[in-house]
Amino acid sequence: DRRWQGQPMGPIDEHLRRNRREGTKKKVVQELGLRNFGESAWRAKRPQQGGIHLFLDRTPASTIGSAPAGGTFLLGRYDVVAVKVCADLDRNWNFIKGPKNDFWVAHAAALNIGESMRATDFHDFSRQENEMGQNAMGQRGQGMLEEELYLEAMEHIMANVCQACTRLHVEHLIFFPFGMGAFLRHLGQLDRRYMSHEEMQRLRRRLARSFMKVFAAATPPRTNIHLCLMFIDPETQCNADAFLRALAEPTDSAAVKLKKRVIIYPEGDCLNLAHELAFKSDKVMLVNGANRALLGNHWFAGRAKFAIDENLHRRSWRMSAMAYLLNGYDGREPAGRTLDDLVQNAQWLGAQIHNIDNIGNV
């Protein structure tokens, strides 16, 4: 679908981005009955209950390393939170006029193996270099990525998203290069093999094939996959290349069949697309690359101008209000969370809780 190909997206300038962000903050304060942004979520006016589903992963993998919730983490590594929202701002951050139908947003966190030297998931998916402090290519780094473990875990996360799709009878799933931006960008600083463009692109292509494999196996046959791809800079072009190859060169019969259910949108905006599809179906789901510590991360601040998690929240006050409450936000940086904080917050909001005790089994 080439309707947006070559068209600009995003706010026309930073003044507009800031103006819309501040407007969303004021709307959240107003609708939750808070005195100011940063007042404890427990003092908020509880909204009408419903429209939240929490999918908790109870598989053995959910207990390993930094996978569990707790400490700074609200969301377990493999957990998924689905919330019903609507969009307020279009792809150019202008207010949407007329009716706005609801759709699902599935908050799931990709593995962070390369955002910086402190990437939170790299340790769990890497091994130490040899005794000489070098990898097989003679290059120094923090360790060596275990690609198979990494890909298996990313498939696990996406399989849980697909379980949410099945439970909520989703007909239209909106996807993007999940975890292939900031969370991969500086992987070469940790594992020097990925300083090579060829090695990094090989990993991107493997990851795209993994996602397509999961969608082919785990989404219902009636579910269409809407893939938004960008081509504005070298990184987004590399990600687009990975997905286009995954679809053009399927590795099995299931992937061949999946191609019939995939629609590609060059320069497609996920939130704008979800808004439009919601007029055709009430079973639309948008996948968000969530932050495990704070849903929406610091959307209310001026950082992360191009991150999907922050910008989705800046453009939907209902999404932001739900995040405020699910986060139990109180104006401070998250710390000292317990394993069950998200469960308790979700239950207070009347959420339905689903346990995933096996990959593919809710």
C-alpha positions as CSV (number, residue, x, y, z in Angstrom):
1,D,0.0,0.0,0.0
2,R,1.9,3.1,-1.3
3,R,-0.5,5.8,-0.1
4,W,2.2,7.4,2.1
5,Q,5.3,6.6,0.2
6,G,7.6,9.5,-0.1
7,Q,5.4,11.7,2.2
8,P,6.9,13.4,5.3
9,M,5.6,12.4,8.7
10,G,6.0,13.7,12.2
11,P,5.6,17.3,13.6
12,I,6.7,20.1,11.4
13,D,9.1,21.4,14.1
14,E,10.0,20.8,17.7
15,H,7.7,23.6,18.9
16,L,4.8,21.6,17.7
17,R,6.1,18.4,19.2
18,R,6.5,20.2,22.6
19,N,3.1,21.8,22.3
20,R,1.4,18.5,21.7
21,R,3.3,16.8,24.4
22,E,2.3,19.4,27.0
23,G,-1.3,19.3,25.8
24,T,-1.4,15.5,26.4
25,K,0.1,16.0,29.9
26,K,-2.6,18.5,30.7
27,K,-5.3,16.2,29.4
28,V,-4.0,13.3,31.5
29,V,-4.0,15.4,34.6
30,Q,-7.6,16.6,33.9
31,E,-9.0,13.2,33.1
32,L,-7.4,11.5,36.0
33,G,-8.4,14.2,38.5
34,L,-4.8,15.0,39.5
35,R,-3.6,18.2,40.9
36,N,-0.4,18.1,38.8
37,F,1.5,15.7,36.6
38,G,3.6,13.6,38.9
39,E,1.1,13.3,41.7
40,S,0.8,9.7,42.8
41,A,-1.3,7.5,40.5
42,W,-3.0,6.1,43.6
43,R,-4.6,9.6,44.1
44,A,-6.1,9.5,40.6
45,K,-9.7,9.1,39.7
46,R,-10.0,5.5,38.6
47,P,-11.4,5.4,35.1
48,Q,-14.2,3.1,33.9
49,Q,-12.9,-0.4,34.3
50,G,-12.2,-2.7,31.4
51,G,-10.2,-2.6,28.2
52,I,-7.0,-4.0,29.7
53,H,-5.6,-7.5,29.3
54,L,-2.4,-8.6,31.0
55,F,-0.6,-11.7,29.6
56,L,1.9,-12.9,32.2
57,D,4.6,-15.3,31.1
58,R,5.0,-18.2,33.5
59,T,7.4,-20.3,31.5
60,P,10.8,-21.2,32.9
61,A,12.5,-18.6,30.7
62,S,10.6,-15.9,32.7
63,T,12.7,-16.6,35.8
64,I,16.2,-16.5,34.2
65,G,18.6,-13.6,34.6
66,S,17.0,-10.2,34.4
67,A,13.8,-11.6,32.9
68,P,11.5,-11.2,36.0
69,A,9.8,-8.0,36.9
70,G,11.1,-6.2,40.0
71,G,13.7,-3.6,40.9
72,T,13.4,-1.0,38.2
73,F,11.3,-3.3,35.9
74,L,7.5,-3.2,35.8
75,L,7.1,-5.6,32.9
76,G,8.6,-9.0,32.8
77,R,10.8,-9.8,29.8
78,Y,8.1,-11.9,28.1
79,D,4.9,-10.2,29.4
80,V,2.4,-8.4,27.2
81,V,-0.1,-5.7,28.2
82,A,-3.0,-5.0,25.8
83,V,-4.9,-1.7,26.3
84,K,-7.9,-0.2,24.4
85,V,-7.1,3.3,23.2
86,C,-7.8,5.7,20.4
87,A,-5.5,8.2,18.6
88,D,-5.7,12.0,19.0
89,L,-3.0,13.1,16.6
90,D,-2.5,12.0,13.0
91,R,0.9,11.2,11.3
92,N,1.7,14.9,11.1
93,W,0.7,15.5,14.7
94,N,-2.4,17.4,13.8
95,F,-5.6,16.8,15.8
96,I,-7.8,14.2,14.3
97,K,-11.3,15.6,13.6
98,G,-14.4,13.5,13.7
99,P,-15.0,10.1,15.3
100,K,-12.1,8.1,16.7
101,N,-12.7,4.4,17.1
102,D,-10.9,2.3,19.6
103,F,-8.2,-0.3,18.9
104,W,-5.8,-2.4,21.0
105,V,-2.2,-1.5,21.7
106,A,0.0,-4.4,22.8
107,H,2.9,-3.3,25.0
108,A,5.8,-5.7,24.6
109,A,9.5,-5.1,25.3
110,A,12.1,-6.1,22.8
111,L,15.5,-7.2,24.1
112,N,17.9,-4.4,24.6
113,I,21.3,-5.8,23.5
114,G,22.8,-2.7,21.9
115,E,21.4,0.7,23.1
116,S,24.6,1.5,24.8
117,M,27.5,-0.1,26.7
118,R,25.0,-0.6,29.5
119,A,22.4,-2.5,27.4
120,T,20.2,-4.3,29.9
121,D,19.8,-7.6,28.2
122,F,23.2,-8.1,26.6
123,H,24.6,-10.0,29.6
124,D,21.9,-12.6,29.6
125,F,22.4,-13.3,25.9
126,S,26.2,-13.3,25.6
127,R,29.2,-15.3,26.6
128,Q,32.6,-14.2,27.7
129,E,35.4,-13.9,25.1
130,N,38.4,-16.2,25.1
131,E,41.1,-16.0,27.7
132,M,43.1,-13.5,25.7
133,G,40.2,-11.1,26.1
134,Q,39.4,-11.2,22.4
135,N,36.8,-12.8,20.2
136,A,37.7,-15.2,17.3
137,M,38.4,-12.2,15.0
138,G,40.9,-10.7,17.5
139,Q,38.7,-7.8,18.5
140,R,38.0,-6.7,22.0
141,G,34.5,-6.1,23.4
142,Q,32.3,-6.9,26.4
143,G,31.4,-10.4,25.3
144,M,30.0,-12.4,22.3
145,L,26.3,-12.4,21.5
146,E,24.7,-15.8,21.6
147,E,22.6,-15.3,18.4
148,E,20.5,-18.4,18.8
149,L,19.5,-17.5,22.3
150,Y,18.7,-14.0,21.3
151,L,16.6,-15.0,18.4
152,E,14.8,-17.6,20.4
153,A,13.9,-15.1,23.1
154,M,12.7,-12.5,20.5
155,E,10.5,-15.3,19.0
156,H,9.2,-16.0,22.5
157,I,8.2,-12.4,23.0
158,M,6.5,-12.3,19.6
159,A,4.7,-15.6,20.2
160,N,3.2,-14.1,23.3
161,V,2.0,-11.1,21.3
162,C,0.4,-13.6,18.9
163,Q,-1.3,-15.3,21.9
164,A,-2.8,-11.9,22.8
165,C,-4.0,-11.6,19.2
166,T,-5.7,-15.0,19.4
167,R,-7.4,-14.3,22.8
168,L,-8.6,-10.9,21.6
169,H,-9.7,-12.2,18.1
170,V,-7.5,-9.7,16.3
171,E,-8.1,-9.4,12.6
172,H,-5.5,-6.7,11.8
173,L,-2.1,-6.7,13.5
174,I,0.1,-3.6,12.9
175,F,3.8,-4.2,13.2
176,F,7.2,-2.4,12.6
177,P,10.9,-3.4,12.9
178,F,10.4,-4.4,16.5
179,G,13.6,-4.0,18.6
180,M,15.7,-3.2,15.5
181,G,16.4,0.5,16.1
182,A,18.0,1.8,19.3
183,F,18.2,-1.6,20.9
184,L,20.6,-2.9,18.2
185,R,22.2,0.4,17.1
186,H,25.4,0.1,19.2
187,L,25.8,-3.6,19.5
188,G,29.2,-3.4,17.9
189,Q,30.5,-1.6,21.0
190,L,29.7,-4.7,23.1
191,D,30.5,-7.4,20.5
192,R,33.0,-6.1,18.0
193,R,31.9,-8.6,15.4
194,Y,28.9,-6.3,14.7
195,M,31.1,-3.3,13.9
196,S,30.9,-5.0,10.5
197,H,28.0,-3.8,8.4
198,E,27.7,-7.2,6.9
199,E,27.5,-9.0,10.2
200,M,24.9,-6.5,11.6
201,Q,22.8,-6.8,8.4
202,R,23.0,-10.6,8.6
203,L,21.6,-10.4,12.2
204,R,18.8,-8.0,11.1
205,R,17.8,-10.4,8.3
206,R,17.8,-13.4,10.7
207,L,15.6,-11.5,13.1
208,A,13.1,-10.4,10.4
209,R,12.8,-14.1,9.3
210,S,12.2,-15.1,12.9
211,F,9.3,-12.7,13.2
212,M,7.8,-13.9,10.0
213,K,8.2,-17.5,11.1
214,V,6.3,-16.7,14.3
215,F,3.5,-14.8,12.6
216,A,3.1,-17.7,10.1
217,A,2.9,-20.3,12.9
218,A,1.1,-18.4,15.7
219,T,-1.4,-15.9,14.2
220,P,-4.9,-17.1,13.2
221,P,-5.4,-17.4,9.4
222,R,-7.9,-14.6,9.5
223,T,-5.3,-12.1,10.9
224,N,-3.7,-9.7,8.4
225,I,-0.2,-8.4,9.2
226,H,0.2,-4.7,8.4
227,L,3.9,-3.9,8.2
228,C,5.1,-0.3,8.4
229,L,8.5,0.3,7.0
230,M,10.6,3.4,6.8
231,F,13.2,4.3,4.2
232,I,14.4,7.7,5.5
233,D,18.0,6.8,6.6
234,P,20.5,4.0,6.3
235,E,19.2,2.2,9.5
236,T,15.6,2.2,8.5
237,Q,16.6,1.1,5.0
238,C,18.6,-1.8,6.4
239,N,15.6,-2.9,8.5
240,A,13.3,-2.6,5.5
241,D,15.7,-4.7,3.5
242,A,15.6,-7.4,6.1
243,F,11.8,-7.7,6.1
244,L,11.5,-7.5,2.3
245,R,14.0,-10.3,2.0
246,A,12.2,-12.3,4.6
247,L,9.0,-12.1,2.6
248,A,10.6,-12.5,-0.8
249,E,12.7,-15.5,0.2
250,P,10.5,-17.5,2.6
251,T,12.2,-20.5,4.1
252,D,9.1,-22.8,4.5
253,S,5.6,-23.4,3.2
254,A,4.0,-21.6,6.2
255,A,6.0,-18.4,5.4
256,V,4.9,-18.7,1.8
257,K,1.2,-18.7,2.9
258,L,1.9,-15.8,5.2
259,K,2.8,-13.5,2.3
260,K,-0.8,-13.4,1.3
261,R,-1.7,-11.9,4.6
262,V,1.0,-9.2,4.7
263,I,0.5,-5.7,3.6
264,I,3.5,-3.4,3.4
265,Y,3.2,0.4,4.0
266,P,6.3,2.4,2.9
267,E,6.6,5.4,5.3
268,G,3.6,4.0,7.1
269,D,2.7,5.5,10.5
270,C,1.5,2.8,12.9
271,L,-0.8,4.9,15.0
272,N,-2.4,6.7,12.0
273,L,-2.9,3.3,10.3
274,A,-4.5,1.8,13.5
275,H,-6.9,4.8,13.6
276,E,-7.9,4.2,10.0
277,L,-8.3,0.4,10.3
278,A,-10.4,0.8,13.4
279,F,-13.2,2.1,11.1
280,K,-13.2,-1.2,9.3
281,S,-12.9,-3.5,12.3
282,D,-13.1,-3.4,16.0
283,K,-10.4,-6.0,16.2
284,V,-7.2,-4.0,15.4
285,M,-4.0,-4.3,17.4
286,L,-0.9,-2.2,17.2
287,V,2.4,-3.6,18.6
288,N,4.4,-1.1,20.7
289,G,8.0,-1.5,21.5
290,A,7.6,-0.8,25.2
291,N,10.0,0.2,28.0
292,R,10.1,-2.4,30.8
293,A,10.5,0.2,33.5
294,L,7.9,2.7,32.4
295,L,5.2,2.0,29.8
296,G,5.6,5.0,27.5
297,N,9.0,5.6,29.1
298,H,9.6,9.4,29.6
299,W,7.1,10.5,26.9
300,F,6.3,13.5,29.1
301,A,9.9,14.8,28.8
302,G,11.8,16.2,25.8
303,R,14.0,13.2,25.2
304,A,13.6,10.3,22.8
305,K,12.1,12.4,20.0
306,F,11.9,9.6,17.5
307,A,11.2,6.5,19.7
308,I,8.0,4.7,19.0
309,D,7.0,4.1,22.7
310,E,7.3,7.8,23.6
311,N,5.7,9.2,20.5
312,L,2.7,6.8,20.5
313,H,1.9,8.0,24.1
314,R,2.4,11.7,23.2
315,R,-0.3,11.3,20.5
316,S,-2.9,9.5,22.6
317,W,-4.0,10.8,26.0
318,R,-5.9,7.6,26.8
319,M,-2.8,5.5,26.2
320,S,-0.8,7.9,28.4
321,A,-3.4,7.9,31.1
322,M,-3.5,4.1,31.2
323,A,0.3,4.0,31.3
324,Y,0.3,6.5,34.2
325,L,-1.9,4.2,36.2
326,L,-0.3,0.9,35.2
327,N,3.1,2.3,36.0
328,G,1.9,3.5,39.4
329,Y,3.6,6.7,38.5
330,D,4.5,9.2,41.2
331,G,6.9,11.6,39.6
332,R,10.0,9.6,40.6
333,E,12.2,7.3,38.7
334,P,11.1,3.6,39.1
335,A,13.0,1.7,41.8
336,G,12.2,-1.0,44.4
337,R,9.4,-2.6,42.3
338,T,8.1,-6.0,43.4
339,L,7.4,-8.9,41.1
340,D,3.7,-8.3,41.3
341,D,3.5,-4.5,41.0
342,L,2.0,-4.6,37.5
343,V,-0.5,-7.3,38.5
344,Q,-1.7,-5.3,41.4
345,N,-2.0,-2.1,39.4
346,A,-3.8,-3.9,36.5
347,Q,-6.2,-5.6,38.9
348,W,-7.0,-2.2,40.5
349,L,-8.0,-1.1,37.0
350,G,-10.2,-4.2,36.4
351,A,-7.8,-5.9,34.0
352,Q,-8.2,-9.5,32.9
353,I,-5.1,-11.5,33.8
354,H,-4.0,-14.4,31.6
355,N,-1.1,-16.8,32.5
356,I,1.0,-18.1,29.7
357,D,2.4,-21.4,31.0
358,N,3.9,-22.6,27.8
359,I,4.8,-20.9,24.6
360,G,1.7,-21.0,22.6
361,N,-0.6,-21.9,25.5
362,V,-2.6,-19.4,27.5
